[in-house]
Amino acid sequence: MNFFSRVKAAGSIIVGKSAGGWEKMFDGIGAGNNNADLARPYANSVWVSAAIKFVAGPISAVPIIFTEDRRGGDVEIENPELTKFWQKPAKTKGGLMTQSAFLTATVGWLKLRGESFWILDDTWLMPRAKKSPLILARPSEMREILSADRELIGWQYLDGRGKQSTLIPDQVRQIKFWNPYNEFRGLGEWEAAKMAADADYAQGVFARNLAKNNGDRGPIVIGKSGVASKEQQDQITALLRQKRELARQGDYRPIFLTGDIDVKEPGLQAVDAAYVAQRLENRHEIFVAFGVPPSFADVSASYSIGSASDRFKLIEETCMPLANMIADEIEAVTAMFLNDGKTIFADFDWTRHSTMQAVRREIFGSFKDAVGIGMPPRTAGEYFDLALPRFPGDEIGRIPFNLTEIIDDGSTADPEPLADDAPEDKIADLFAMRAKHLCKAAKPVRKTTKAASDTWAKIHKAREPWERKFEQKISRYLMDARAETLRKIATSNTEEKAVAKSLDALSLIFDLNSWLTNWTRGLLGISRSAIEAAGFELWSDELGKDDPLTMPAAEVLQVLGERENRLKGAGEKVWTEVKDELEAGIKDGDTIDELAARVKTKFKGIESKRAKMIAITETTVVYESARDMVFRAAGVQWTMWVHSGLADHARLNHQGADGQIRELGEQFDLGSAKLFYPGDPAAPASEVIGCKCVRIAATGPDQDEILENDDDGDIPY
């Protein structure tokens, strides 16, 4: 039975009222605008607008992933047509909406009206037709159609051109908040915020008008014995104007008036403290209503993004539940788009968000602690929900003593040093091995003072955001290369079950030239900004300089040129490894699916081992290069090498350099190597990759307080 037959069979029908009538406003709330009411909250209230953007921003910023096994699962769907559709999923009069704009608008309607409508035109009802973009309708343009027994049987839609359409339920995807007063429509959070927003708006109008009036404060003239005559009024007005003109010239003269007349200045000239406090409470109430921590309405000098931060609370308690509601509808639309009978799961990849990455690093630190006291890695991974890959022996718990290999003579084995051109992942393995051996090795005497150790911590706190930026950008470029390679594999002209022998790896791998251009350009952009930040932090914070700092352009360009060569080499290495993997798969006769799985595994291995190490290395090199420039510009004579004190970065020659003081321009001794500063680009790669040491200003080596040990004997190794 079609829709119109159902309507006829239902007898009398009920057409519900839209949440705001059929008015065609930008935000669909209220009509008109005056000084008494807040009729357009998103346009006229900075706090309503900000609260919505705080929620919509994270949701629209993270990518959407589609999987076959479960929501957020491992078996991703590689479908170019589906990807293309969700890049610009909806249309407006101005053209197609990007995914980010579409999600932002969807969240905005949910917050303001408690519901958002996606309309599917008739092409979605025809299985083989090419699907048109969605229509994002204003809630005020939608009215429910109910049967006589109050069942939803359709919708009426009045578009922006005044055309009315009748739609069946399958053509309308409604995302809505619970509404205890109307089961067919959503209830927006704006309703709860309205009173505080209206009050704040009225107070803003009052303060604006007060400021305008104070621009021309005229005195109040009171005639106590009656109204002054016209001649008296003109005389008083002329005298007041003369007084004002003289006052502008710095000549302040009194006015002497005859008769029973009093002249007063206006009493209220500026808002008071109670007014300011009330507006603060208003914006806090607005943010609470929209699910945003009220602290976001206050000015803060710094922001935390870890698990104890309000930013994490916003994402976990507001953004993620809302994103799950949207993902439900994305799944439904995607199933209709593919029309292949398969179950499709959609999810927002929150692991890409900086806050969730910071939280994951905290969790991984707890995981390492648990493994360090003997919990099996598999058990710890399941407990902390890390979804770690399986490996041989992960069901066995080991205490720290068992992690140390003992050679025949009972001494602790020390790993062999690596060659200068050793890749980052091998050097990372070397760090891990040496960290294990520290369990049995004698604790080194720390030469630096606690003040120097505190300075190291302060410098690295400033460095951490740059490490994260490098790591995120590197991961993004690796994902781009992975996606391009998988796309070429999926669209290669081969039989469905097997790879043609005539096919070569060069036709499947990502384009090196264009990818390498983006890779170096993006990472060098971060390097340039990090150099400037490091220079100004040292100049103003550590050296206490007040005059402006100008970084030497030629030296900055030299450092960037050196990093460009290194980064190109790292990028070319990625390309070569993937090419070799493809060639091995083709040689082994892999099917298309097997070849794609091989590539995914390879990229995952590269990202997990190399992204973090490159990020640490690049941050160290550009940071310490910038500090070297500033030390010379400031005329600093002596500098000290300070080791990180971290066991997982425990290279013995770097420990040995801890506390060394050298005159500026003199090299530090690190075993057989000599470095001008940590991350010295001219040093062997094995001494630079993964280094977290720093160099700080110091007094001469004859100053005892620089060399004395910490009084409490605390050695963080």
Phi, psi and omega per residue, in radians:
M1 nan 2.193 -3.140
N2 -1.344 3.108 -3.020
F3 -1.117 -0.785 -3.071
F4 -1.206 -0.562 3.058
S5 -1.146 -0.678 3.109
R6 -1.107 -0.737 3.130
V7 -1.081 -0.746 -3.133
K8 -1.136 -0.747 -3.120
A9 -1.172 -0.462 -3.097
A10 -1.293 -0.197 -3.104
G11 1.312 -2.280 3.134
S12 -1.219 2.491 3.116
I13 -2.140 2.835 3.141
I14 -2.094 2.193 3.045
V15 -1.769 2.029 -3.077
G16 -1.265 2.771 3.050
K17 -1.390 2.451 3.050
S18 -1.212 2.804 -3.064
A19 -1.070 -0.443 -3.127
G20 -2.363 0.415 -3.073
G21 1.369 -2.891 -3.128
W22 -1.735 0.262 -3.107
E23 -1.070 2.529 -3.087
K24 -1.921 1.304 3.088
M25 -1.722 2.847 -3.137
F26 -1.061 -0.760 -3.133
D27 -1.865 0.040 3.059
G28 1.220 0.281 -3.096
I29 -2.133 2.121 3.086
G30 1.208 -3.111 3.097
A31 -2.521 2.327 3.129
G32 1.444 3.111 -3.122
N33 -2.751 2.241 3.090
N34 -2.522 -3.087 -3.053
N35 -1.321 -0.188 -3.057
A36 -1.671 -0.532 -3.027
D37 -2.138 2.613 3.026
L38 -1.611 1.570 -3.022
A39 -1.473 -0.488 -3.103
R40 -2.212 1.416 -2.964
P41 -1.062 -0.714 -3.093
Y42 -1.171 -0.537 -3.116
A43 -1.522 -0.553 -2.963
N44 -1.921 -0.140 3.107
S45 -2.034 2.004 -3.136
V46 -1.107 -0.527 -3.075
W47 -1.374 -0.655 3.053
V48 -1.113 -0.816 3.133
S49 -1.059 -0.791 -3.113
A50 -1.128 -0.735 -3.120
A51 -1.073 -0.753 3.133
I52 -1.141 -0.731 -3.132
K53 -1.170 -0.595 3.095
F54 -1.079 -0.602 3.133
V55 -1.450 -0.771 -3.074
A56 -1.229 -0.561 -3.065
G57 -0.995 -0.972 3.133
P58 -1.087 -0.648 -3.111
I59 -1.158 -0.737 -3.107
S60 -1.371 -0.219 -3.066
A61 -1.568 -0.461 -3.092
V62 -1.570 2.585 -3.104
P63 -1.284 2.738 3.041
I64 -1.714 2.305 3.107
I65 -2.061 2.558 3.139
F66 -2.049 2.276 -3.105
T67 -2.310 2.832 -3.114
E68 -1.792 -0.437 -3.028
D69 -1.539 -0.707 -3.126
R70 -2.951 2.934 3.093
R71 -1.168 2.199 -3.071
G72 1.243 0.446 -3.063
G73 -1.414 -2.908 -3.037
D74 -1.730 -0.410 -3.069
V75 -1.613 1.594 -3.101
E76 -1.381 2.618 3.100
I77 -1.589 2.159 3.086
E78 -1.827 1.665 -3.103
N79 -2.358 1.819 -3.092
P80 -1.014 -0.670 -3.119
E81 -1.163 -0.705 3.103
L82 -1.142 -0.755 3.110
T83 -1.056 -0.757 -3.136
K84 -1.109 -0.706 -3.132
F85 -1.081 -0.826 -3.061
W86 -1.350 -0.158 3.008
Q87 -1.200 -0.612 3.079
K88 -2.442 1.394 -2.930
P89 -1.453 -0.265 -3.027
A90 -2.348 2.810 3.139
K91 -2.124 2.628 3.045
T92 -2.333 -3.134 3.100
K93 -1.082 -0.500 -3.125
G94 -1.497 -0.040 -3.110
G95 2.209 -2.801 -3.107
L96 -1.414 2.518 3.089
M97 -1.615 2.389 3.031
T98 -1.228 2.850 3.130
Q99 -1.015 -0.730 -3.118
S100 -1.108 -0.800 3.129
A101 -1.139 -0.666 -3.138
F102 -1.109 -0.806 3.142
L103 -1.183 -0.676 3.111
T104 -1.073 -0.787 3.130
A105 -1.142 -0.694 3.115
T106 -1.058 -0.822 3.109
V107 -1.111 -0.711 -3.140
G108 -1.036 -0.804 3.112
W109 -1.130 -0.676 3.121
L110 -1.078 -0.720 -3.120
K111 -1.238 -0.712 -3.081
L112 -1.406 -0.751 -3.023
R113 -2.017 -0.096 3.121
G114 1.369 0.124 -3.134
E115 -2.795 2.664 3.081
S116 -2.429 2.424 -3.061
F117 -2.036 2.225 2.967
W118 -1.913 2.155 -3.116
I119 -1.820 2.348 3.096
L120 -1.904 2.154 -3.113
D121 -1.325 -3.009 -3.007
D122 -1.138 -0.370 3.141
T123 -1.094 -0.429 -3.126
W124 -1.354 -0.235 3.102
L125 -1.579 -0.155 -3.140
M126 -1.851 2.008 -2.986
P127 -0.970 -0.706 -3.030
R128 -1.689 -0.010 -3.112
A129 -1.360 2.615 3.049
K130 -1.228 2.233 -3.026
K131 -1.351 2.305 3.092
S132 -1.401 2.791 3.071
P133 -1.070 2.710 3.107
L134 -1.205 2.826 3.018
I135 -1.987 2.142 3.105
L136 -1.603 1.810 -3.036
A137 -1.582 2.567 2.992
R138 -1.245 2.428 3.108
P139 -0.999 -0.542 3.140
S140 -1.201 -0.234 -3.137
E141 -1.639 0.012 -3.067
M142 -1.996 2.372 3.029
R143 -2.331 2.343 -3.116
E144 -1.366 2.555 3.059
I145 -1.941 2.123 -3.074
L146 -2.015 2.587 3.032
S147 -1.340 3.072 -3.121
A148 -1.076 -0.504 3.109
D149 -1.684 0.390 3.023
R150 1.056 0.842 2.946
E151 -1.890 2.458 -3.138
L152 -1.275 2.094 -3.133
I153 -2.099 -0.013 3.107
G154 2.966 -3.065 -3.125
W155 -2.404 2.585 2.942
Q156 -1.846 2.307 -3.089
Y157 -2.165 2.159 3.087
L158 -1.908 1.875 -3.054
D159 -1.369 3.120 -3.062
G160 -1.130 -0.336 3.126
R161 -1.609 0.069 3.126
G162 1.508 0.134 3.134
K163 -1.500 2.264 -3.111
Q164 -1.735 2.323 3.133
S165 -2.232 2.539 3.061
T166 -1.862 2.217 -3.019
L167 -2.130 2.543 3.038
I168 -1.448 2.812 -3.099
P169 -0.975 -0.576 -3.123
D170 -1.144 -0.295 -3.123
Q171 -1.635 0.007 -3.084
V172 -2.215 2.102 3.016
R173 -1.823 1.939 -3.093
Q174 -1.884 2.111 3.006
I175 -1.785 2.197 -3.050
K176 -2.521 2.652 2.980
F177 -1.483 2.716 3.119
W178 -1.051 2.359 3.132
N179 -2.271 1.873 -3.118
P180 -1.239 -0.155 -3.069
Y181 -1.823 -0.269 -3.135
N182 -2.688 1.892 -3.041
E183 -1.230 -0.258 -3.093
F184 -1.689 -0.253 -3.094
R185 -2.178 2.726 3.130
G186 -1.525 2.843 3.095
L187 -2.029 2.027 -3.064
G188 -1.341 2.636 3.086
E189 -1.189 -0.316 3.085
W190 -1.033 -0.574 -3.127
E191 -1.059 -0.666 3.132
A192 -1.315 -0.490 -3.105
A193 -1.555 -0.159 -2.960
K194 -1.038 -0.774 -3.073
M195 -1.093 -0.828 3.138
A196 -1.144 -0.670 -3.135
A197 -1.192 -0.715 3.096
D198 -1.079 -0.764 3.141
A199 -1.107 -0.748 3.137
D200 -1.131 -0.691 3.129
Y201 -1.123 -0.777 3.131
A202 -1.088 -0.695 3.108
Q203 -1.164 -0.623 3.083
G204 -1.135 -0.732 3.095
V205 -1.090 -0.719 3.125
F206 -1.070 -0.816 -3.121
A207 -1.131 -0.664 3.111
R208 -1.102 -0.835 -3.122
N209 -1.146 -0.620 3.106
L210 -1.112 -0.745 3.125
A211 -1.116 -0.710 3.108
K212 -1.116 -0.748 3.136
N213 -1.144 -0.634 -3.130
N214 -1.198 -0.264 3.080
G215 -1.183 -0.358 3.136
D216 -2.527 1.212 -3.092
R217 -1.338 1.889 3.071
G218 -1.596 2.440 3.123
P219 -1.207 2.783 3.100
I220 -1.779 2.146 -3.130
V221 -1.823 2.123 -3.072
I222 -1.977 2.126 3.011
G223 -1.646 1.866 -2.998
K224 -1.256 -0.437 -3.090
S225 -1.788 0.255 -3.127
G226 2.268 3.067 -3.118
V227 -1.286 2.327 3.127
A228 -1.178 2.648 3.132
S229 -1.237 2.938 -3.140
K230 -1.045 -0.717 3.135
E231 -1.124 -0.705 3.113
Q232 -1.152 -0.717 3.124
Q233 -1.069 -0.758 3.138
D234 -1.125 -0.678 3.140
Q235 -1.140 -0.782 -3.139
I236 -1.120 -0.746 -3.141
T237 -1.070 -0.750 -3.141
A238 -1.123 -0.712 3.135
L239 -1.135 -0.712 3.141
L240 -1.157 -0.692 3.110
R241 -1.142 -0.683 3.119
Q242 -1.132 -0.706 3.129
K243 -1.113 -0.737 -3.141
R244 -1.124 -0.729 -3.127
E245 -1.137 -0.712 3.106
L246 -1.168 -0.639 3.136
A247 -1.111 -0.631 3.095
R248 -1.115 -0.447 3.121
Q249 -1.611 0.073 3.119
G250 1.537 0.131 -3.121
D251 -1.879 1.811 -3.065
Y252 -1.741 1.936 -3.100
R253 -2.073 2.495 3.072
P254 -1.305 2.822 3.068
I255 -1.980 2.294 3.107
F256 -1.915 2.002 3.135
L257 -1.962 2.511 3.095
T258 -1.686 2.700 3.123
G259 1.692 3.133 -3.093
D260 -1.570 1.292 -3.043
I261 -2.203 2.442 3.122
D262 -2.179 2.350 3.124
V263 -1.997 2.176 -3.112
K264 -2.221 2.543 2.999
E265 -1.462 2.674 3.089
P266 -0.997 2.465 -3.070
G267 -1.318 -0.723 -3.079
L268 -1.746 2.029 -3.104
Q269 -2.064 -0.336 -3.134
A270 -2.690 2.751 3.124
V271 -1.230 2.697 -3.087
D272 -1.799 -3.116 -3.086
A273 -1.137 -0.618 3.134
A274 -1.116 -0.647 3.100
Y275 -1.097 -0.802 -3.135
V276 -1.102 -0.739 -3.130
A277 -1.119 -0.669 -3.138
Q278 -1.174 -0.689 3.106
R279 -1.138 -0.602 3.085
L280 -1.109 -0.763 3.118
E281 -1.155 -0.612 3.119
N282 -1.066 -0.825 -3.096
R283 -1.227 -0.549 3.035
H284 -1.097 -0.744 -3.136
E285 -1.131 -0.672 3.108
I286 -1.089 -0.814 -3.110
F287 -1.125 -0.706 3.112
V288 -1.069 -0.734 -3.136
A289 -1.073 -0.614 -3.110
F290 -1.580 0.101 3.097
G291 1.388 0.388 -3.140
V292 -1.893 2.290 3.107
P293 -0.932 2.306 -3.087
P294 -1.062 -0.371 3.122
S295 -1.098 -0.382 3.133
F296 -1.185 -0.287 3.127
A297 -1.510 -0.060 -3.107
D298 -1.847 2.643 3.089
V299 -1.312 2.269 -3.138
S300 -2.263 2.450 -3.117
A301 -1.306 -0.489 -3.132
S302 -2.593 2.770 -3.080
Y303 -2.216 2.409 3.062
S304 -1.746 2.526 -3.130
I305 -2.155 0.255 -3.122
G306 -1.465 -2.957 -3.073
S307 -1.205 -0.334 3.134
A308 -1.642 0.107 -3.050
S309 -1.606 2.722 3.024
D310 -1.171 -0.440 3.114
R311 -1.136 -0.695 3.080
F312 -1.187 -0.675 3.097
K313 -1.055 -0.729 3.112
L314 -1.049 -0.819 -3.078
I315 -1.200 -0.795 -3.053
E316 -1.261 -0.683 -3.014
E317 -1.666 -0.380 -3.092
T318 -2.077 -0.959 -3.021
C319 -1.199 -0.812 -3.056
M320 -1.160 -0.789 3.069
P321 -1.058 -0.699 3.119
L322 -1.161 -0.701 3.108
A323 -1.107 -0.599 3.093
N324 -1.127 -0.677 3.082
M325 -1.091 -0.747 3.130
I326 -1.181 -0.677 3.129
A327 -1.073 -0.598 3.092
D328 -1.014 -0.767 -3.127
E329 -1.299 -0.588 3.066
I330 -1.079 -0.694 3.094
E331 -1.069 -0.765 -3.117
A332 -1.123 -0.770 3.136
V333 -1.159 -0.703 -3.132
T334 -1.117 -0.697 3.112
A335 -1.072 -0.683 3.099
M336 -1.231 -0.591 -3.137
F337 -1.166 -0.811 -3.107
L338 -1.343 -0.696 3.060
N339 0.909 0.751 3.137
D340 -2.035 0.131 3.090
G341 1.414 -0.076 -3.121
K342 -1.440 2.624 3.055
T343 -1.414 2.195 -3.093
I344 -2.009 2.391 3.092
F345 -2.031 2.330 3.096
A346 -2.032 2.521 -3.132
D347 -2.673 2.662 3.040
F348 -1.587 2.212 -3.051
D349 -1.417 1.449 -3.095
W350 -1.220 -0.248 3.099
T351 -1.118 -0.320 3.131
R352 -1.450 -0.193 -3.118
H353 -1.418 2.432 -3.047
S354 -1.040 -0.648 3.139
T355 -1.138 -0.777 -3.122
M356 -1.221 -0.530 3.055
Q357 -1.157 -0.693 3.100
A358 -1.120 -0.717 3.117
V359 -1.146 -0.700 3.132
R360 -1.110 -0.653 3.090
R361 -1.118 -0.650 3.081
E362 -1.107 -0.773 -3.140
I363 -1.110 -0.706 -3.129
F364 -1.154 -0.571 3.054
G365 -1.102 -0.699 3.075
S366 -1.151 -0.640 3.087
F367 -1.059 -0.790 3.137
K368 -1.110 -0.661 3.102
D369 -1.111 -0.742 -3.133
A370 -1.125 -0.766 3.105
V371 -1.124 -0.619 -3.111
G372 -1.146 -0.391 3.118
I373 -1.787 0.209 2.987
G374 1.918 -0.003 3.101
M375 -1.277 2.336 3.107
P376 -1.021 2.423 -3.131
P377 -0.958 -0.654 -3.125
R378 -1.128 -0.788 3.139
T379 -1.112 -0.765 3.140
A380 -1.135 -0.708 3.124
G381 -1.099 -0.705 3.106
E382 -1.201 -0.672 -3.128
Y383 -1.108 -0.751 -3.121
F384 -1.592 0.087 3.067
D385 0.938 0.909 -3.104
L386 -1.655 -0.163 3.137
A387 0.901 0.837 -3.116
L388 -1.372 2.592 3.094
P389 -1.205 2.629 3.099
R390 -1.306 2.617 3.047
F391 -2.628 2.717 -3.099
P392 -1.018 2.275 3.096
G393 1.546 0.103 -3.099
D394 -1.283 -0.129 3.093
E395 -1.588 0.017 -3.078
I396 -1.824 2.290 3.046
G397 -1.629 2.479 -3.115
R398 -2.304 2.364 3.038
I399 -1.456 2.789 -3.056
P400 -0.929 -0.611 -3.111
F401 -1.060 -0.662 -3.105
N402 -1.261 -0.214 3.124
L403 -1.438 -0.114 -3.090
T404 -1.805 2.170 3.105
E405 -1.470 2.349 -3.136
I406 -1.963 2.201 3.104
I407 -1.445 3.068 -2.941
D408 -1.018 -0.623 -3.066
D409 -1.456 0.109 3.080
G410 1.501 -0.058 3.125
S411 -1.506 2.858 -3.126
T412 -1.386 2.264 3.123
A413 -1.246 2.381 3.105
D414 -1.973 2.184 -3.086
P415 -1.024 2.622 3.099
E416 -1.225 2.475 3.100
P417 -1.134 2.609 -3.140
L418 -1.586 2.794 3.071
A419 -1.191 2.804 -3.089
D420 -1.078 -0.529 -3.098
D421 -1.667 0.369 -3.139
A422 -1.118 2.399 -3.121
P423 -1.199 2.838 -3.041
E424 -1.060 -0.668 -3.078
D425 -1.200 -0.568 3.092
K426 -1.214 -0.691 3.107
I427 -1.155 -0.618 3.071
A428 -1.080 -0.724 3.085
D429 -1.092 -0.659 3.119
L430 -1.080 -0.726 3.109
F431 -1.034 -0.775 -3.111
A432 -1.097 -0.713 -3.137
M433 -1.138 -0.774 -3.114
R434 -1.189 -0.567 3.077
A435 -1.083 -0.637 3.098
K436 -1.129 -0.743 -3.070
H437 -1.185 -0.355 3.101
L438 -1.123 -0.345 3.121
C439 -1.090 -0.577 -3.120
K440 -1.829 -0.348 -3.107
A441 -1.279 2.712 3.109
A442 -1.161 2.477 3.134
K443 -1.234 2.223 3.125
P444 -1.242 2.622 3.091
V445 -1.361 2.178 -3.125
R446 -1.425 2.189 -3.058
K447 -1.611 -0.473 -3.088
T448 -1.363 2.730 3.120
T449 -1.399 2.949 3.082
K450 -1.098 -0.578 3.115
A451 -1.080 -0.706 3.115
A452 -1.153 -0.688 3.109
S453 -1.124 -0.680 3.098
D454 -1.143 -0.651 3.099
T455 -1.123 -0.692 3.073
W456 -1.013 -0.786 -3.114
A457 -1.099 -0.693 -3.141
K458 -1.148 -0.744 3.138
I459 -1.103 -0.744 -3.095
H460 -1.275 -0.455 3.031
K461 -1.129 -0.652 3.084
A462 -1.265 -0.487 -3.111
R463 -1.370 -0.505 -2.992
E464 -0.983 -0.726 3.109
P465 -1.056 -0.575 -3.140
W466 -1.276 -0.647 3.052
E467 -1.051 -0.742 3.134
R468 -1.119 -0.711 3.137
K469 -1.102 -0.763 3.091
F470 -1.052 -0.835 -3.064
E471 -1.111 -0.738 3.138
Q472 -1.142 -0.731 -3.134
K473 -1.167 -0.738 3.115
I474 -1.073 -0.805 3.126
S475 -1.067 -0.678 3.141
R476 -1.111 -0.776 -3.138
Y477 -1.175 -0.639 3.082
L478 -1.133 -0.667 3.092
M479 -1.150 -0.652 3.092
D480 -1.099 -0.786 3.128
A481 -1.109 -0.705 3.121
R482 -1.092 -0.801 -3.108
A483 -1.108 -0.727 3.141
E484 -1.127 -0.735 3.140
T485 -1.126 -0.800 3.129
L486 -1.114 -0.623 3.108
R487 -1.133 -0.724 3.116
K488 -1.154 -0.657 3.103
I489 -1.117 -0.784 -3.089
A490 -1.141 -0.547 -3.070
T491 -1.777 0.170 -3.140
S492 -1.196 2.552 -3.108
N493 -1.407 1.296 3.126
T494 -2.281 2.917 3.035
E495 -1.166 2.744 -3.030
E496 -1.123 -0.566 -2.996
K497 -1.668 -0.344 -3.029
A498 -2.526 2.752 3.095
V499 -1.522 2.282 3.138
A500 -1.187 2.452 -3.117
K501 -1.141 -0.456 -3.116
S502 -1.310 -0.197 -3.075
L503 -1.397 2.374 -3.122
D504 -2.042 2.831 -3.048
A505 -1.107 -0.562 -3.094
L506 -1.127 -0.459 3.119
S507 -1.407 -0.215 -3.083
L508 -1.854 -0.498 -3.018
I509 -1.346 2.766 3.136
F510 -1.115 2.677 -3.112
D511 -1.226 2.024 -3.030
L512 -1.175 -0.792 -3.012
N513 -1.066 -0.916 -3.112
S514 -1.163 -0.704 -3.139
W515 -1.154 -0.715 -3.122
L516 -1.158 -0.588 3.076
T517 -1.091 -0.837 3.122
N518 -1.137 -0.713 -3.132
W519 -1.013 -0.934 -3.098
T520 -1.236 -0.710 -3.123
R521 -1.100 -0.784 -3.123
G522 -1.162 -0.775 -3.108
L523 -1.265 -0.601 3.103
L524 -1.208 -0.515 3.054
G525 -1.082 -0.717 3.071
I526 -1.165 -0.699 -3.135
S527 -1.048 -0.777 -3.130
R528 -1.067 -0.805 -3.142
S529 -1.138 -0.662 3.138
A530 -1.167 -0.634 3.099
I531 -1.069 -0.815 3.136
E532 -1.098 -0.779 -3.129
A533 -1.097 -0.778 -3.126
A534 -1.103 -0.729 -3.132
G535 -1.092 -0.806 -3.100
F536 -1.250 -0.574 3.083
E537 -1.104 -0.791 3.133
L538 -1.155 -0.789 -3.073
W539 -1.073 -0.841 -3.032
S540 -1.609 -0.791 -3.025
D541 -1.381 -0.827 -3.057
E542 -1.532 -0.727 -3.100
L543 -1.611 -0.201 3.063
G544 1.179 0.562 3.139
K545 -1.459 2.413 3.128
D546 -1.778 -0.445 -3.092
D547 -1.320 2.734 -3.087
P548 -1.086 2.587 3.102
L549 -1.910 2.302 3.038
T550 -2.046 1.994 3.135
M551 -1.226 2.353 3.140
P552 -1.128 1.967 -3.016
A553 -1.035 -0.730 -3.086
A554 -1.104 -0.717 -3.135
E555 -1.220 -0.657 3.090
V556 -1.070 -0.788 3.130
L557 -1.116 -0.605 3.111
Q558 -1.130 -0.781 3.112
V559 -1.085 -0.789 -3.134
L560 -1.100 -0.643 3.102
G561 -1.116 -0.729 3.102
E562 -1.121 -0.726 3.141
R563 -1.180 -0.615 3.127
E564 -1.050 -0.752 3.119
N565 -1.100 -0.750 3.141
R566 -1.127 -0.759 -3.102
L567 -1.169 -0.663 3.082
K568 -1.077 -0.741 3.111
G569 -1.068 -0.733 3.126
A570 -1.138 -0.704 3.121
G571 -1.162 -0.722 3.113
E572 -1.123 -0.591 3.112
K573 -1.130 -0.709 3.088
V574 -1.034 -0.833 -3.118
W575 -1.040 -0.766 -3.115
T576 -1.118 -0.747 -3.128
E577 -1.121 -0.717 3.127
V578 -1.174 -0.709 3.114
K579 -1.064 -0.772 3.124
D580 -1.073 -0.669 3.134
E581 -1.159 -0.708 3.099
L582 -1.117 -0.764 -3.137
E583 -1.095 -0.669 3.108
A584 -1.137 -0.712 3.128
G585 -1.148 -0.721 3.119
I586 -1.137 -0.710 3.129
K587 -1.116 -0.640 -3.132
D588 -1.400 -0.054 3.128
G589 1.315 0.589 3.133
D590 -1.077 2.592 2.955
T591 -1.328 3.012 3.111
I592 -1.004 -0.813 -3.124
D593 -1.121 -0.701 -3.140
E594 -1.172 -0.672 3.119
L595 -1.151 -0.723 3.100
A596 -1.104 -0.727 3.123
A597 -1.122 -0.672 3.121
R598 -1.085 -0.749 -3.139
V599 -1.154 -0.735 3.123
K600 -1.046 -0.782 3.140
T601 -1.101 -0.709 -3.130
K602 -1.110 -0.822 3.141
F603 -1.129 -0.658 3.120
K604 -1.094 -0.702 3.109
G605 -1.150 -0.708 3.129
I606 -1.120 -0.796 -3.091
E607 -1.145 -0.769 -3.067
S608 -1.162 -0.580 -3.085
K609 -1.608 -0.561 -2.899
R610 -1.854 -0.566 -3.042
A611 -1.017 -0.828 -3.120
K612 -1.144 -0.728 -3.087
M613 -1.162 -0.742 3.101
I614 -1.117 -0.701 -3.132
A615 -1.071 -0.799 3.120
I616 -1.090 -0.802 -3.079
T617 -1.109 -0.849 -3.111
E618 -1.098 -0.691 3.123
T619 -1.115 -0.779 3.129
T620 -1.061 -0.832 -3.067
V621 -1.094 -0.885 -3.072
V622 -1.232 -0.626 3.139
Y623 -1.138 -0.877 -3.081
E624 -1.278 -0.517 3.037
S625 -1.117 -0.743 3.110
A626 -1.135 -0.726 3.138
R627 -1.133 -0.610 3.089
D628 -1.095 -0.742 3.101
M629 -1.053 -0.756 -3.074
V630 -1.258 -0.679 3.070
F631 -0.958 -0.778 -3.125
R632 -1.218 -0.673 3.129
A633 -1.152 -0.566 -3.108
A634 -1.497 -0.148 -3.133
G635 1.320 0.453 3.093
V636 -1.172 2.336 -3.062
Q637 -1.633 -0.708 -3.052
W638 -2.144 2.496 3.052
T639 -2.350 2.727 -3.095
M640 -2.126 2.455 3.037
W641 -1.510 2.224 3.137
V642 -2.121 2.080 3.123
H643 -1.328 2.697 -3.069
S644 -1.134 -0.544 -3.042
G645 1.360 0.182 -3.136
L646 -1.709 2.275 -3.088
A647 -1.139 -0.532 -3.106
D648 -1.420 0.028 3.005
H649 -2.216 0.712 -2.953
A650 -1.685 1.287 2.973
R651 -1.448 2.236 -2.987
L652 -1.054 -0.656 -3.139
N653 -1.227 -0.469 3.065
H654 -1.302 -0.626 3.028
Q655 -1.095 -0.702 -3.122
G656 -1.142 -0.463 3.132
A657 -1.410 -0.195 -3.098
D658 -1.012 2.155 3.121
G659 1.572 -0.093 3.095
Q660 -1.126 2.371 3.106
I661 -2.041 2.253 -3.131
R662 -2.308 2.593 3.020
E663 -1.211 2.530 -3.087
L664 -0.979 2.272 -3.085
G665 1.685 -0.153 3.093
E666 -1.737 2.507 -3.062
Q667 -1.479 2.631 3.045
F668 -1.545 2.624 -3.140
D669 -1.701 2.055 3.072
L670 -2.133 1.477 -3.049
G671 1.117 -2.189 3.106
S672 -1.489 -0.162 -3.120
A673 -1.639 2.685 3.082
K674 -2.235 2.217 -3.101
L675 -2.216 2.468 3.052
F676 -1.285 -0.545 3.134
Y677 -2.888 2.835 3.092
P678 -0.979 2.378 -3.123
G679 1.349 0.277 3.136
D680 -0.938 2.035 -3.078
P681 -1.044 -0.426 -3.123
A682 -1.453 -0.099 -3.085
A683 -1.421 2.837 3.058
P684 -1.014 2.544 -3.105
A685 -1.022 -0.604 -3.109
S686 -1.149 -0.309 3.110
E687 -1.702 -0.119 -3.057
V688 -1.914 -0.763 -3.042
I689 -1.079 2.179 3.078
G690 1.335 0.099 -3.105
C691 -1.249 2.415 3.090
K692 -2.137 0.248 3.094
C693 -1.234 2.830 3.082
V694 -2.364 2.925 3.054
R695 -2.168 2.303 -3.099
I696 -2.194 2.808 3.089
A697 -1.205 2.535 -3.101
A698 -2.566 2.877 2.983
T699 -1.471 3.127 -3.073
G700 -1.099 2.793 -3.086
P701 -1.164 -0.152 3.127
D702 -1.489 -0.055 -3.127
Q703 -1.471 1.998 -3.014
D704 -1.092 -0.591 -3.044
E705 -1.168 -0.324 3.117
I706 -1.303 -0.555 -3.002
L707 -1.682 -0.267 -3.033
E708 -1.237 2.638 -3.111
N709 -1.345 2.866 3.051
D710 -1.108 2.447 -3.117
D711 -1.104 -0.608 -3.071
D712 -1.483 -0.014 3.084
G713 1.157 0.325 -3.107
D714 -1.312 1.987 3.138
I715 -2.048 1.855 -3.012
P716 -1.378 0.979 3.100
Y717 -2.049 nan nan
